[in-house]
């Protein structure tokens, strides 16, 4: 139920005011947030679910002393102070059905508001809150102060407008840990999340009370990834029971996607409102959010690309958003780099680093100093950027010039480069082998998007036409078709008629004489998503491909999770010497850099093996 | 003040002397350490109004627009002393605008010719300042502004019926090319090229050689990106030949594109050329292509990857790989004893050759390479999966053979290079490797 028109955020950069250069970040310990919820996810009790959600501090903080609130005793005790958080009570004005509904929604909102005590006493901030907010608005910038995933005002308003999504209704089942479903997906606790809105003349978005600061945005993204994106796998959830009867699993996946897409877009919009996108501000958490958003968008594109409905209505939008996300992420990196480089030139870098707050918004200083990359995931996202623009050789050529050698040498970037070169020199076999070999499953998804696969297969079938009696079974493997049926249908579309041999195998007879000429049809076949080569466990792979947060190694039922997942390699094939060397290289964990030395070793090894044979 | 007075005096003299080049020399921004900017800065901080200073010297001699140009130029010098490229750009932009107005007002062809050299200098510095101002900042604010200004200037000069202003067209076009390439938008320059290509545009216009060379170089690069290698070769070639023999840096820049393009078209550079211009990074590639030594080729590409990426010729060099494959197959065919009678090459042999070269030797890789080469007409032949039905062997590569007949010649003249028997083949181990796992 979202509007898909294209005229979105473009105008926002201009009319949004710029905030002061230094951002005041309050709230959670950010290093803890960034590394995510190892400890949080392991907590056994229900309230911990909401640890990833926001706490109402924005509006309430100023009047904090006059409130008597409830606090989660565990967390409060842990942090060593008694927090006072207000308990939001729904207003009871009557006993109509409308009120009952409102109460239900408020109840659902309640655990969010109540469960997690703030980790730092808000009292100190409260006194200076007013003056600072005035200052922020007077200088024309905004610093978000909404400490919840959804501003309380919006909760009330949406309740009135009856715009509550399925995923925002509270979970009412008896088994909160989701042990019944085979995927160990915890059911979504159903907290309200700020919905995507456009700014208009009568609807200004840049109100500090309704804009979430980066660490809350990160919490929100985390919540969505943890509790929303796999909800189609939860069975017996009463919220979806009725709809399940009418809907297929694919429909449910689309629902999940639409919810995620909408809420994630608002997260990025909030970043934009605070000038982290296009406004020139740099923030480590903003990078993290953009990185994670990009991965999710890529994954969803892959998962849904088989659906006609998605392709018709939403694919273009999704790619546009992905482009924006990746571009914003790259500009965050380059901003951070130029800040660092300037400090290096002026010789103040050590001074700057010593004065940085650790574990916070400016972690990139430490990363650049210690590892030479802005973020641990900079090379990975760079590879996504290259592959996303892989068809535009000028964009990529100029983009590559800007890369530092550290990033360029990273295995993912090298794979992206290999694919780039392969695509433009019509080397389809190498392109497909990059898909097969890369250990980064999200890169695989991106490399196998339907328009790229279509292009590669066209080139390949055209070239393979010089081959006589080429078995279809071979083509299926080489060009990563799902099955022979798809392959045959594709060949027929391009004017190549498979023939049957005496033994019953299907073969393609080449063009000698040229009776089977390769022709480009007006309606080329759309490749199916590569399910055979890419087996995705959404949360697992979001985590595996670039570990922003470590997923719980053991679940509450004691079963180790990673082992129970399917291996992510493609079908087993005979491996030759050099590819063995390569595959051993590709098995290195992401984040590790393969220098020329390692490559040399691998080459030597391959040479030795070849010599032996 | 001495430097400043000297500058203003020089401008005044040049203006009254009628020597355009002398005037343009006064507007060259000192990029190396020079006392002039600091001097101007001092004058400004001592309370002098630079615009008024310029007006005081030139009053009565030159028009108001020119006086503004000089004033803005002085401001730019002052900003340069402070190290703020944003302000340098803003002032140079003002100077350029004012100077364009001066030029527009000029009627006499001699006077126009007198004004043109300074316009070129200002255009060049505008481009430079925009680049410096945008370095490290997000977006291309200054470059976009510079692009707009230069584009308008280009259109104005183009519209001139008298033709007196046309000699500056190529220079402005070259500057625009640079601006576009810095904004990663080189295809935008296509309209310029199309305009300048029209026979009527530059008919009978005297051009400065340096402008022609710069323009040809940028044009050649544009055609490289568009895969029009013949066109690219002609532009780059003429740029290389016209380039002054002492401008080694420029020659190297041209060669960075010209060498790969010529290789793709079949003309290998001599070692002497590469030595002369200090381009050792092409040597491995050339040698690899000549001898079919894929290992050497890959190594050269991998070792110099960063350099090639920076030069922007990484992708075309990747595409010369097919020539290396071609020589390798050719040598394989000779070395493994295939002759005119026996032209069928087993794919297993090809695989062995590739394995020996440390390359991916999956069967489809070989078939892909061969099929592509045949498809593009670089090799003549076909691939046949002959005994598919009778074979029980699981390894397909044993069964497939490629019928490779005569190699089609490369487009140009260097066949003798390719035909030469390369020394490494005499030790070729895969001579004895035939069908690896298969008895068929």
Interface residues (C-beta under 8 A of the other chain):
Chain A: X278 X280 X331 X334 X335 X338 X341 X342 X393 X394 X395 X397 X398 X399 X400 X401 X403 X405 X408 X420 X421 X424 X425 X426 X427 X428 X429 X430 X432 X433 X460 X462 X463 X464 X465 X466 X467 X468 X469 X470 X471 X474 X477 X478 X501 X502 X503 X505 X507 X510 X512 X574 X576 X577 X578 X579 X582 X596 X599 X603 X606 X607 X610 X611 X613
Chain B: X135 X136 X137 X138 X139 X181 X184 X185 X186 X187 X225 X302 X303 X305 X306 X309 X310 X312 X314 X315 X318 X319 X321 X322 X351 X355 X356 X358 X359 X360 X361 X362 X364 X365 X367 X368 X369 X371 X372 X374 X375 X381 X382 X383 X384 X385 X386 X388 X389 X395 X396 X429 X436
